[in-house]
Amino acid sequence: MRIIRLSLIVIASLAVIGAALFSYYGYSSAPLRAKLSGTLGEDTIVIDGIERSYTFYIPTALNKDPALVFMLHGSLQSVADIRKFTAYQFEQLADQNGFIVVYPAGYKNNWNDCRSAARYPARTENIDDLKFITSLINRFQQRYGSDTAKSFIAGYSNGGHLGFRFALEIRDKEGILLQN
């Protein structure tokens, strides 16, 4: 009888602890969306026969020769995830500073980053994510007059690794001047 009682106390304690941890770590309210002046758009581009999608934000007060800021999601995430995880702050910064934000979507939600041992589809299928990003830089230069020398990449996890790869491999190629 004592063992059963002790077991029930342990189980109840674990349930309370689990519920407390879930409420602290597992639930967080969605970030509030600030009022934005610009337009959120979606488009696709074909790279090596594969249709790739991207989302972008153009502020109403776009600078002349605006900068491009790419924000890359992590492995198994989406554009919607990275926008939510960053609390839409990149769009707010674009409104304040007149630059364009571009959220490319990874191939099957992954990037072919600089890790040779990675086993996700973008890597195993050798998807050319560098060509994807450089093509977007050129597309935004043609459509919006963005300054290719003012192209920046930020990323989370797998997206951050692609940013490292881009910085190492694209220096002054495709007419893109990377800043140190």
Buried (B, 14 or more C-beta within 10 A) or exposed (E): EEEEEEEEEEEEEEEEEEEEEEEEEEEEEEEEEEEBEBEBEEEEBEBEEEEBEBBBBBBEEBBEEBBBBBBBBBBEBBBEBBBBBBBBBBBBBBBEEBBBBBBBBBBEBBBBBBBEEBEBBBBEEEBBBBBBBBBBBBBBBEEBEBBBEBBEBBBBBBBBBBBBBBBEEBEEEEEBEBEE
